[in-house]
């Protein structure tokens, strides 16, 4: 399940200009998939909220949830407030972790013959840097 497209959701262009995304993309959608097919909209939204690492961003998400025409949902506001409290207690992501670099995007196609419309295009990022995830050295670096 993908986030809501622009045509079937409310938009908050000022928020998008300020934080670089429109939270309504994730928030202005049902939390339960009507067909039961695909990923859980609730889990996708929760994962995105858990990935927020800046207070201005979480505050913008809270404002968008409260300003959607359908009204705020307690469960979503609870997730957002919990994340805000976590950031206030533990701090935001350090600036030195911000990455400002050019990356190469590579187009790919995945094919699932057992699914309707079994072909899906997606983009991935190719990096030249090799990282040892166990803390050890990498060969060739």
C-alpha positions in Angstrom: 0.0 0.0 0.0 1.4 3.4 -0.9 0.8 6.7 0.7 -2.3 8.6 -0.6 -1.9 10.3 -4.0 -2.3 14.1 -4.2 -5.6 13.8 -6.0 -7.5 12.1 -3.2 -6.2 13.9 -0.1 -6.0 17.3 1.5 -2.8 19.2 0.8 -0.7 21.5 3.1 1.7 23.2 0.7 3.0 25.6 3.4 3.9 22.7 5.6 5.6 21.0 2.7 7.6 24.2 1.9 8.6 24.4 5.6 9.6 20.8 6.4 10.1 19.3 2.9 7.1 17.0 2.9 3.4 17.1 3.3 2.4 14.9 6.3 -1.1 14.6 4.9 0.4 12.2 2.4 0.4 9.7 5.3 -2.2 11.2 7.6 -5.1 11.8 5.3 -5.9 8.2 4.7 -7.8 5.3 6.4 -5.7 3.4 8.9 -7.3 0.1 7.8 -7.0 -1.1 4.2 -10.5 -1.5 2.8 -9.4 -4.5 0.7 -7.1 -6.1 3.2 -4.5 -6.4 0.4 -1.1 -4.8 0.7 0.7 -3.3 3.7 -1.1 -2.0 6.7 -1.7 1.7 6.3 -1.5 2.1 10.1 1.9 0.3 10.3 3.2 2.4 7.4 2.1 5.6 9.1 3.5 4.5 12.5 6.8 3.6 10.9 7.0 7.1 9.3 6.2 8.7 12.6 8.8 6.6 14.4 11.3 7.9 11.8 10.7 11.6 12.6 13.9 13.0 14.2 13.3 16.7 14.4 10.9 18.7 16.7 9.7 21.1 14.0 8.8 18.1 11.8 6.8 16.4 14.5 5.1 19.7 15.4 4.1 20.1 11.8 2.7 16.6 11.7 0.6 17.2 14.8 -0.7 20.5 13.3 -1.7 18.7 10.1 -3.5 15.8 11.9 -5.4 18.4 13.9 -6.3 20.4 10.9 -7.6 17.7 8.5 -11.2 18.3 7.7 -12.2 14.9 9.0 -10.9 15.9 12.4 -8.0 14.4 14.4 -7.8 10.8 15.4 -6.9 10.0 19.0 -4.7 7.0 18.1 -2.6 9.0 15.6 -2.3 12.0 18.0 -1.1 9.6 20.7 1.6 8.3 18.4 2.7 11.8 17.4 2.7 13.0 21.0 4.7 10.0 22.1 7.3 10.7 19.4 7.4 14.3 20.4 8.0 13.4 24.1 10.8 11.0 23.0 12.5 13.7 21.0 12.2 16.2 23.9 13.7 13.6 26.3 16.4 12.1 24.1 17.1 14.9 21.7 17.0 15.3 18.0 19.3 13.6 15.5 22.7 15.3 15.6 23.5 17.6 12.7 26.7 15.7 11.9 24.4 12.8 10.8 22.8 14.9 8.1 23.9 13.7 4.7 24.2 16.2 1.9 25.6 14.4 -1.1 24.8 13.5 -4.6 23.7 9.9 -5.1 23.0 7.9 -8.2 19.4 6.6 -8.5 19.0 3.3 -10.3 15.6 2.2 -11.8 14.6 -1.4 -11.3 11.5 -3.5 -11.9 10.3 -6.3 -9.7 7.9 -8.9 -11.2 5.6 -11.0 -9.1 3.8 -13.4 -11.5 1.3 -14.6 -8.9 -0.1 -11.0 -8.3 -2.4 -8.9 -10.3 -0.4 -6.3 -12.2 2.6 -8.3 -11.0 5.1 -5.7 -12.2 6.3 -2.8 -10.0 8.9 -0.1 -10.9 11.0 1.5 -8.1 14.1 3.5 -7.6 17.0 2.6 -5.4 20.1 4.5 -4.4 23.6 3.4 -5.3 26.4 4.5 -3.0 30.1 4.1 -3.6 30.9 3.8 0.1 31.2 0.3 1.7 30.4 0.1 5.4 31.1 -2.7 7.8 28.0 -3.1 9.9 29.8 -5.2 12.6 32.2 -2.3 13.4 35.1 -4.0 11.7 37.1 -3.0 8.7 36.0 -3.4 5.1 38.2 -4.9 2.5 39.2 -2.5 -0.2 38.5 0.8 1.7 
